[in-house]
């Protein structure tokens, strides 16, 4: 039931440990996202009264038989029998606050869905000129015929086994906020939000709107890491012969770079050279590297 508390009989240190991660990833992030769906209370039970945690590692000892403990006993198997459906968001039914009549009125007032409703109710086949005079969203919705139908007076879209509500413009952002940051929401990313919305809702430009709204969420953007530093722009390197490095000619006539590295300290130094002859390299090493170190 909505608003009920779930008492987790487990190691309370493990659950508190999950909340200490600033940027959880992988299986830790999935565990935190799964637990965020429930309103739970962490309650520690000592090992001496938690003999049903593991039947192999904690068998019932003779000292515990017939002993009365102050901690109340809860039979987990009886609790499991009372559950008739898997616990999760999809097992809960929420009241949207809008009746079929309210949704129909909103669709009638919406410039995108009102013309489509008129065509379907009066069995009108619009011409190309009629479609061109309509808003772009109306033309896109009409292009999904015959999957677009009227069900119980409301414009919906049938996709395989799903029935999607064609959401009017006034409800789109409110619907996104409720699913993205509502009481049982997990601040999912754009791709997962799109997948969750498309299971029950549809409107033209849904993908673009969700990406834009996710980028506008201050809490989600502040929790992300800094963007990657942009790489330098690639430039065309002109070479004229094999093994030609292609470095530009310096003002002093140098066009090669000699790099010397000490194996022990990994200290490196670079010297500009006018050519790659042996005596030029030795002179640079002797004058700059060997004479100093």
PEPERA-V108596 format. One record per residue. RES is the residue in three letters. PSI is psi as a letter, one per 30 degrees, with the letter a starting at -180 (* if undefined). NEAR is the number of other C-alpha atoms within 12 Angstrom. Layout:
RES;PSI;NEAR + RES;PSI;NEAR
This chain:
UNK;k;17 + UNK;k;19 + UNK;f;13 + UNK;l;11 + UNK;k;14 + UNK;k;21 + UNK;j;19 + UNK;j;22 + UNK;i;28 + UNK;a;23 + UNK;j;19 + UNK;f;19 + UNK;e;16 + UNK;e;18 + UNK;e;23 + UNK;e;17 + UNK;e;15 + UNK;e;24 + UNK;f;19 + UNK;f;14 + UNK;k;15 + UNK;e;15 + UNK;i;16 + UNK;k;18 + UNK;l;13 + UNK;b;10 + UNK;f;11 + UNK;e;20 + UNK;e;21 + UNK;e;16 + UNK;e;21 + UNK;e;27 + UNK;e;23 + UNK;e;21 + UNK;f;26 + UNK;f;26 + UNK;f;29 + UNK;l;28 + UNK;j;21 + UNK;l;20 + UNK;k;18 + UNK;j;20 + UNK;k;21 + UNK;k;21 + UNK;k;24 + UNK;l;18 + UNK;f;19 + UNK;f;22 + UNK;g;25 + UNK;h;28 + UNK;f;26 + UNK;g;23 + UNK;e;23 + UNK;j;12 + UNK;f;11 + UNK;e;9 + UNK;f;12 + UNK;i;15 + UNK;l;18 + UNK;k;20 + UNK;l;16 + UNK;e;10 + UNK;f;12 + UNK;f;16 + UNK;k;13 + UNK;g;9 + UNK;k;13 + UNK;k;12 + UNK;l;14 + UNK;f;10 + UNK;k;16 + UNK;k;14 + UNK;k;17 + UNK;k;18 + UNK;j;15 + UNK;f;18 + UNK;e;12 + UNK;e;10 + UNK;e;13 + UNK;e;13 + UNK;f;11 + UNK;f;12 + UNK;j;14 + UNK;f;10 + UNK;l;13 + UNK;k;12 + UNK;k;20 + UNK;l;20 + UNK;e;25 + UNK;f;14 + UNK;f;15 + UNK;k;16 + UNK;k;11 + UNK;k;17 + UNK;j;8 + UNK;f;14 + UNK;g;11 + UNK;k;13 + UNK;l;14 + UNK;e;19 + UNK;e;15 + UNK;e;17 + UNK;e;29 + UNK;e;26 + UNK;e;22 + UNK;e;27 + UNK;e;32 + UNK;e;25 + UNK;f;20 + UNK;k;26 + UNK;f;24 + UNK;e;31 + UNK;f;42 + UNK;e;32 + UNK;e;32 + UNK;e;42 + UNK;e;33 + UNK;e;25 + UNK;e;26 + UNK;e;26 + UNK;e;18 + UNK;g;12 + UNK;h;13 + UNK;k;15 + UNK;j;19 + UNK;k;21 + UNK;l;13 + UNK;e;12 + UNK;e;10 + UNK;e;18 + UNK;e;23 + UNK;f;15 + UNK;f;15 + UNK;l;23 + UNK;l;20 + UNK;e;21 + UNK;e;29 + UNK;e;34 + UNK;e;28 + UNK;e;23 + UNK;e;36 + UNK;f;38 + UNK;f;19 + UNK;g;21 + UNK;k;21 + UNK;g;15 + UNK;f;24 + UNK;k;29 + UNK;l;29 + UNK;j;30 + UNK;j;21 + UNK;h;14 + UNK;g;22 + UNK;k;32 + UNK;k;42 + UNK;l;36 + UNK;k;33 + UNK;k;24 + UNK;j;20 + UNK;c;10 + UNK;g;10 + UNK;k;16 + UNK;j;23 + UNK;k;26 + UNK;k;36 + UNK;j;46 + UNK;k;39 + UNK;l;34 + UNK;e;28 + UNK;f;21 + UNK;f;24 + UNK;e;27 + UNK;e;23 + UNK;e;18 + UNK;e;31 + UNK;e;35 + UNK;e;24 + UNK;e;21 + UNK;f;32 + UNK;e;29 + UNK;h;25 + UNK;a;18 + UNK;e;18 + UNK;g;25 + UNK;l;26 + UNK;g;29 + UNK;h;31 + UNK;l;34 + UNK;l;28 + UNK;e;27 + UNK;e;20 + UNK;e;20 + UNK;e;32 + UNK;e;29 + UNK;e;18 + UNK;e;26 + UNK;e;32 + UNK;f;27 + UNK;f;21 + UNK;f;25 + UNK;l;31 + UNK;k;39 + UNK;l;40 + UNK;k;29 + UNK;g;22 + UNK;e;29 + UNK;e;25 + UNK;e;16 + UNK;e;24 + UNK;e;34 + UNK;e;20 + UNK;e;20 + UNK;e;29 + UNK;e;29 + UNK;f;20 + UNK;f;17 + UNK;j;22 + UNK;e;13 + UNK;e;16 + UNK;e;20 + UNK;e;18 + UNK;f;15 + UNK;f;17 + UNK;l;16 + UNK;l;11 + UNK;k;9 + UNK;l;10 + UNK;k;7 + UNK;k;7 + UNK;k;8 + UNK;l;7 + UNK;l;6 + UNK;k;6 + UNK;k;7 + UNK;l;8 + UNK;k;9 + UNK;k;11 + UNK;k;12 + UNK;l;12 + UNK;f;10 + UNK;l;8 + UNK;k;8 + UNK;g;10 + UNK;j;15 + UNK;e;17 + UNK;g;18 + UNK;k;22 + UNK;l;19 + UNK;k;16 + UNK;l;13 + UNK;f;10 + UNK;g;11 + UNK;g;13 + UNK;k;19 + UNK;g;20 + UNK;l;26 + UNK;k;24 + UNK;k;26 + UNK;k;19 + UNK;k;22 + UNK;k;17 + UNK;k;13 + UNK;e;8 + UNK;e;7 + UNK;f;8 + UNK;g;10 + UNK;k;13 + UNK;k;15 + UNK;k;19 + UNK;k;17 + UNK;k;26 + UNK;k;27 + UNK;k;27 + UNK;f;23 + UNK;l;23 + UNK;g;21 + UNK;l;13 + UNK;e;13 + UNK;e;14 + UNK;e;20 + UNK;e;24 + UNK;e;20 + UNK;e;20 + UNK;e;28 + UNK;e;25 + UNK;e;16 + UNK;f;15 + UNK;e;20 + UNK;e;22 + UNK;e;15 + UNK;f;11 + UNK;e;10 + UNK;*;12
